[in-house]
Amino acid sequence: MRREDVLSRLVDLIDERKRLRPADSYVVNLLDGGVDAIGAKVREEALELIEAVGKKDADHTAHEAAALLFHACVSPRLSLIPI
C-alpha cells in the first residue's frame, strides 16, 4: 500500500468516527475534549518522539511518529479543515 493511501484511509476513518460517533471511539473522545485534549496529546506524542529519536530506537521512533501523525490528523477535524 502506498503511503498516500495510508494517510487517506486514516483521514477517512477519522471523518467516519466523527460522523457516526461510536460510543467507544477514541477519536470521538478526543474531539469532544476539544483543543485542550487534542493539543495535550499532540504535545505528549511530540515529546515522546523526540525522546525515541534521541535513544536511536527505531521501533519506538516509528511507534511515536505514527502516534504523533494520528493526533495531528485528528486536530484539524475540530474545525473541519481538510487534510
Buried (B, 14 or more C-beta within 10 A) or exposed (E): EEEEEEEEEBBEEBBEBBEEEEEEBEBBEBBEBEEEBBEEBBEBBBEBBEEBBEEEEEEBBEBBBBBBBBBBBBBBBBEEEEB
